[in-house]
Amino acid sequence: MYNKKNIILWILILIALIMYFVANFQRIAVPGTIFDILVRELNVNAPYITALGSVFMYIYAFSQLIVGVLVDRYGGIRVMSVGSILLVSGCILFPIATNLVIMYVARGLIGVGAGTFYLSIIKELKNLFSDKNYGIAISIMLFIGYAGGIFAGMPFVLLMKTMTWKEILLGIGIILAILLFIFVIFTAKYKLPPINKSVKLRTLPFRLVLHKRHNRNLFSFACCNFGLSYVIQTIIGKKFLEDFCNITATRAAFILSMMAIVAASFNIINASLCKICHNKRVRFLKIASVITASIMLTVCILIFFDIKSSLIGILFCILAGNASLTSLLVPVLYLTNKKMVSTTAVSIMNFCFFMMVGILGTLTGFILNIFEPTNINGTLIYSNNSYLLLFGIFFAISLFEMYKARRLSNKY
C-alpha cells in the first residue's frame, strides 16, 4: 500500500481535497456572504448579484452530466488536472475583475472547474481503499467539502474585519496556483492509467433513466428539497436575515455556518435513523417534504405578521438537515435502476440539484426587485413585501415537492 505510486497518489488526492474545499467555499461565499458589499461596490441591484451565484450553479450542474463519462474514460487525475487549471484561473480572475461581465466569466470558470472534483476524487479513492474502508473515505471527503461551506460563513466575515474580500479571495487563488504547480509536478511522476476508449458519451443511459416515472418523480422531489435549502444558504439567506431580522452580518454569517455544519452532519444522521427504521427510505423522503413545506409556511407567517424572531435561524438549520438526503437518495436510485445506468442516474440527480439552485437564484433576484428597496448609505434593504412574495413562491414549490414525494413507491 505504501509504494511510491500510492504515495504520489496520496499527495495528488490531498491537493485535490484542498481544491474541493475551496470549490465549496466559493459556492457559498459568493454572493451569499458578501451580497451587500457587492451591491455597494458594483452599484447594481439584486438580479445582477444573484446571477453571480446562478452562473456558477448552471455551469456546475451541466458539468455533472459529462464529468462522470470523462472520469471513466480519462481517469480522475487527468480530469482534475484540467479542472484545477480552470478553478485557479477563475479564483484569481474574480477578485481582480473590474466589471460584471468579467466577473461572470470568472464564476463560470470556477463552476466548471469545481464540477470536476467530486466524481474524480471518488474514482481515485477507489484505487487507495478497500471496499471495507471506501465508505469512510468518501464520508471524510464530503466532510472536507462541507467544511469549505462552513468557512464561507462566519470565519469569512470575521476575516474581512482585517482584510478586504478581494484580498482574501486573491490570496486563496494564489495559494491554489502554488498547489496547482505542485499537482502538475507530481502528475508527471505518476503513471497514469491508459485511456479507456470504449467509454463514450451516449444518450441511451440518459434516456433509460428518464423513461422511468419513478426516477422523474424522485428527481422532481429531490431538486425542490435541495434547491430550496441551498438557495437560502448560498444566495439569499444572509441578506434576508440582515434585512428582515435586523441582525448583524457576523451573526447572520454564523447561521450560514451552522447550516453547513448541520448539513454535513445530517447525511450521516439521516442514514443512521433510516437504518434503525428498517431502511424505509421513501417514507423518510415523504416526511422531509412535509417538513420543508411546514418551514416555508412558518417563515411566510412570520414575515406577514412582521415577527422578527430568532426562530427563523433555527428553521433554516432544520431545513439544511432536512435537505441532507444524498445518503438516502443514492441507494434508492441504485435499487430502482439497472447497474449499467445507476451512475448516470446519480449524475442526473446532481444536475437537477444545482440547476434548481441556479433557477431559484435567478428568480430570487427578479422577485426582490418587484418592490422598490430602501437605499441606506448604498445598501439596498428589501421590504417585507419582497420577502413575503419570495418565500410564498418557495412555499408553493415545497407543495409541489410534497406532491412528488407522495407519488414515490413505499417499497424502497
Disulfide bonds with the S-S distance in Angstrom:
none
